[in-house]
Amino acid sequence: MLSTDVASCWLLPALAPRSVIVTSPLASRCAHAHCSDDGVVLPPEVTDAIPPEKLSDAWMRDEKAKELSDVLQGCSLYLVGLGPKKTAVGRVLARRLSRYRCYDIGTLMASTYQQLSGSEEGAESVTLAQLVSAEPLADVEQLAGAVLQQVQAFSRSVFVTWDGAVSTSDFAVMQQGIVVHITQDDPGAVALPAEGADEALKSWKAGHRKADITVSLEADDAADDAAFLIVDSVLEFIESNPAKSQEWKAQADAKLASGQSDGM
């Protein structure tokens, strides 16, 4: 059992610089993985070999991502749902949005747990699945809440939550941004507790439905295709909630005026 108060002992590791269903109204405005491949330029002989329709599609996706970056005004995105695919999608999404970073909460939970457990240097990394199966669910939720509280101060972020991020306190943090539920028929491996797995899974699925937006993916959807679906869906959602967009801007301006950092 986790014997240390994770809420007070959480040490954030060094951070690297760099089908849509609207299900609820938006609340308010607003990594350990580095999600930027900026500066990569393809040579002319490569771009010349790309079919024009592919180049047009890539250009359109870039324009949409730029539009969303401008509209978000620094508001963060939170990806919820089951399975590991949302991590890959989150990384691509952060790379497409200007000056955004990706934070994988599950990975941060596992690395923090390993630190708190006093593992020897060079020991094999603990996975989220090992953490969730080894500790009482209440302790895992406490650790997850402490990690989320630590990173949520960083605006211009894509936060990939762990599968069980469904509590009222989780949503109190996440609804400072926009919550996107990624759903799939087959989510793959899910990190479930050793006891009460069925109950936990049922509760998590129900909790994910509280998200602002739900995006349905197919098993063979590429991460970039999934990221574009999210970009399109969030733009659609913001357009349907113009008053909320003004709230984000007002809060962003107030934060800037107070001198608070956006994590850059």
N, C-alpha and C positions, 0 to 999 in steps of 0.2 A: 504494500500500500504506500502511496505517496505520503511521507511523513512530514515533508516540508511545506510551509505555506507558499504555494506557487504564486499567489497573487502578490506577495511581497518579495519573493526571491527570483522572480523571472528576470533573466538577463538576456536582452536582445542581442543575438550574434551580430557581427559586423554586416552592414547592409551594403550590397553592391550598388554603385550608381546605375546607374543603369544597366404555315404553321405557328404563328405567334399568338399567345393568349394573354391579354392584360387582365390580371386577376385582382388587383387592389390599387387604391390611390397611392401616390407617392407621398412619403412622409416629409422629407426636407432635403436640402442640398448637402450638398456639401460644398529574390527577393532574396527572403533569403536567396531568391533566384534573381539573376540579372537577365532582363528580357529585352535586350536591345541588340540588333545587328546593324545599327546605323553605319553608314559609310561604305556599305558593300555595293560595288558598281559592277555590272556585268559588261564584259568587253563587247564591242560592236558585232563581232562575228557570231556571238551568242544571241544577242537581241535580234539580229537580222534573220536568224533561223526560227524565231518564234512566230507562229501564225498570227496574223493581224487581229483575229477575233480574241486571241488570248491576251494580246497586249491591251486591247480595248477593255477587256474584262478587268485586267490588273489595274489599269488607269482608273476605271470606275470605282473599284474597291478602295483605291488610295484616296480618291476624292470624297467618298462616303466617310471614310475613317477621319479625314481632316475635318469634314463637316461636323462629325460627332465630337471630336476633340474641342472644336470651337464652342459648340453648344453646351457641352458639359461644364464649362467654366471651372474645371478642376474637380468636379464631383467624382467621387470614386465609384467603382462598380464592384459588387460582391457576387460571386458565382457560387450557387448552392446546388446540391444534387448528389446523386450516388455515383460511386465509381471514380477511377483515376483519369478518365478522359478529360474532365473539366480542367485538370492541371495543364495539359498540353494546349487546350483551347485558351486558357487564361494567359499563357505565355505569348501565344501568337497575337491575342487581342491587345495586350499591353504593348507589344512591339509595333502594332499598327497605329496606336493612338499616340499622338505627339507628347513626349516627355512623361509618359506613364510608365510605372513600374509594376511588376507582378510579385505578389507575396503569396507563397504557398503555406497556408496556416498549418496544414497537416505535417509538413516537413519541419516547420518551426517548433511544433509541439513535440515531435519525436526528438529533435536535437536538444531541446530544453529539458525534456525528461531524462535524456542521457546525462546531461550535466548535473541535474539534481540527484541522479542516482549514484554519482561519483564514479562513473566508469573510467577505467584506466585509459591513458592516452594510447591511441592506436587500436582500441577495441573496435570491433565491428559495429557499424552504425545500427541503431535501433530503428525499426520501421514503425509507421503508424499502426499497422495491423498488430504488431507485437505489443505495442503500448496499450491499445484498446483491449486486447484479449488478456493482458496480464494484470491490469488494474481495475478496481471498481469503476463502473461507469460514472458515478458521481465525481470521482477524483479526476477522471479524464475530462469531464465537462468543466470542472474548475480550472484545470490547466488550459483548456481551449479558450475559456473566457479571459484568462489572464493574458494569453498571447494576443488575442483579438484586441483587447484594450490597449496593449502596447503599440500595435502597428496601425490602429485605426486613425491615429493623429496625422498620418501621412496622406495628404490629398494627392490627386493625380495617380491613383493606384487601382490596380485590378487585384482584388483579394480572392483567392481560391480557398474557400472554407473547407473544413473537414466534413465528412458525411453527416455528422450528428449536430450540425450548427442549426438548431431549430428552436432553442429556448426563447422565452420572452426577452431575457437580457441580451441574447445574441441579436435578435431583431431590433432591439433598442439601439444597438450600435450600428447594425447594417443599414437601417433605414435613414441613417445620415447620408447615405448614398442611394444607389439604385440596386435592387436585389434581382438577380436574374437566375431563374431556376432552369438548369439544363437537365432534360429528361431523355431517357433512352429505353427502348424495350429490353435491351441487355446491357446493363451498366458495367458488367465485368466484376472484378473483385471488389468487395465492399468490406471495410474494416469493421467487424462486428464484435461486441463483447462476448466473452466466453459464456456468460449466463444471461438469459433473457434476450437472446439474439432476435427472436421473432418479434417480440414486443418492441424492441428498440427499432427494428427496421420499419415496422408499421408506424411508429411514432414519427420517425424521421421523414417517411414519405408524406405523411399528413402535414408536417411542419413546413416542408419545402413548398407546399402549395400557397403559403402566405407571401411568397415572393411577388414583386411588382410585375414581373414578366416571366412567362414560361416559353422556352425555346425547345422544340422537339428535334432530336437528332437521330439519324440512322446510324447503325453500327459502323458502316463503311465511310461515313462522312469524314473528309480530311479536316484537320484542325483549322486550316485557313478558311475552308468553306464554313465551318461552324462559327468561327470568329466573325465572318462577314454576316451571317444570319443574326448574330447578336448585335452587331453594329446597326443593321437595318431595323431590328426590332426596338432597340433603345431609341433610335431617332423617331420611330413611329410613336413610341410611348411618350416621349417628351412633347412631340407635336400635339398629342391628345391631352397633355397636361401643361398648358402654357403658363398658368399661374404659378405652378411649382418651379418652373424654370426661373422665374423672377426671384423666388425665394432663394434658390441656389446662388444666383448672382449677388443678391444682397448680402448673403452670409459670406460669400467669397470676398466681396469688397471689404466687409467688416473685418474679416480675418487678416486681409492684407494690410488694412489700416492699423491694426493692432500690432503688426510686426511679427505675427506668428509664422513659423516656417511651414512650407508645404512638403518638407522632406527632401527638397532638391539641394 
